[in-house]
Amino acid sequence: MNKTVLNRIFEAAVVIAFAALIFMNYRLRRELDQARAEVRGLADALGRVSSGTSRGSFVQGDSVATKELVACAACGTQPWPEGRKMMLVVNPECASCDEAINNLKAAMPLKVPHVIVSTGDEASTLRLAHAHKLGSAMFRIPRQAPQRVKYMKTPQVMLVDGTSVVASCQNVQQCASMAAGQRTLASAATP
């Protein structure tokens, strides 16, 4: 009797181990399929960039898919502003992006509305927002967003009307003067 009980316990342990292996195999296959899908998506995006069908940056006439953007959770980000604004695309790890943000802060006395879109994750975007005290205008583009390919080049500076790119600029000063000029023309036209 003792031997049969031990045999049954052993058999039950083997069945449980086998079931655990089947479950782990299933879970790993699902994770592998998800990883393959992500790699395929990135490869497609890179293929579009290299073939010229999709540029790694925004150009005049492009539309910014604001529904893909995520507000910086702990930054106090305001909703996407209406009308004309300067949009700056930055990578939190990029030194020239820091310089562009500092130039944006210097241009702020011109009262040019602005938004900043980070290509980083939530933590690096939060650090960037706190370091420059610009959290109310800080958004980020998630890695899985379809329009992410447009954010590959950093920094990018552009003038945006609503969600439509009006002009791509060489630097913050160029966009700020264009925006200020547009405001001056608009205010001169009103009696």
FENVENBEL-V401454 format. One record per backbone hydrogen bond with DSSP energy under -1.0 kcal/mol. NH is the residue of the N-H (numbers start at 1). CO is the residue of the C=O. If there is no record, write none. Layout:
# FENVENBEL-V401454
((NH:CO) (NH:CO))
This chain:
# FENVENBEL-V401454
((5:1) (6:2) (7:3) (8:4) (9:5) (10:6) (11:7) (12:8) (13:9) (14:10) (15:11) (16:12) (17:13) (18:14) (19:15) (20:16) (21:17) (22:18) (23:19) (24:20) (25:21) (26:22) (27:23) (28:24) (29:25) (30:26) (31:27) (32:28) (33:29) (34:30) (35:31) (36:32) (37:33) (38:34) (39:35) (40:36) (41:37) (42:38) (43:39) (44:40) (45:41) (46:42) (47:43) (48:44) (49:45) (50:46) (51:47) (53:48) (54:48) (61:165) (62:59) (64:163) (66:64) (68:65) (70:140) (72:138) (75:72) (78:136) (85:160) (86:113) (87:158) (88:115) (89:156) (90:117) (94:91) (98:94) (99:95) (100:96) (101:97) (102:98) (103:99) (104:100) (105:101) (106:102) (107:103) (110:107) (111:108) (115:86) (116:137) (117:88) (118:139) (119:90) (125:121) (126:122) (127:123) (128:124) (129:125) (130:126) (131:127) (132:128) (133:129) (134:129) (137:134) (138:135) (139:116) (140:70) (141:118) (145:142) (148:145) (150:147) (151:148) (152:149) (153:56) (156:89) (158:87) (159:167) (160:85) (161:164) (162:83) (164:161) (165:62) (166:159) (167:159) (169:157) (175:171) (176:172) (177:173) (178:174) (179:175) (180:176) (181:177) (182:178) (183:179) (184:180) (185:181) (186:182) (187:183) (188:184) (189:185))
